[in-house]
Amino acid sequence: MHGTITLAAEVTNISRHGFSMLLGDEEWLLSYEQFPWFKQATVAQITHVERPTPDHFYGPSLDIDLSVNAIRRPQDFPLMSRTCVCIWARM
């Protein structure tokens, strides 16, 4: 083993409005309004998270990839949520 992996992503709270994720030393609220594809997910699906690189969050149970910048500043990615709402509407 060459070293310890220090990248971490941990869900710290889930509510009816969204969930909190700890990314290293930062904690962010991912609201279902801004990240709607998590709204119908189970607790097990939401809490199964990986952070393979400092700039990348991955939810393998839901097959969702997000950049950390999209979590930090969702307002800079306006088409992201609109696209996801359309996908959910087609299901």
C-alpha angles and dihedrals in degrees: 000000000000099000147319121290106237099181111104138174118188131172106225102177139012123197137162088268099051140290139278121236126195111215107184104302095343125087120200135184113228103198119205087231091063097031103032098167089074094056096087095036122115122244089252091054094048094046094049096090135150133189105202094173133015090257100042136074120187131190103196095185090059097028091234123153120191132173114232087236089061089055094045095045111017090164088070090061104053096157093054096074095037090055092050093048089055091050091051091047091057094053 
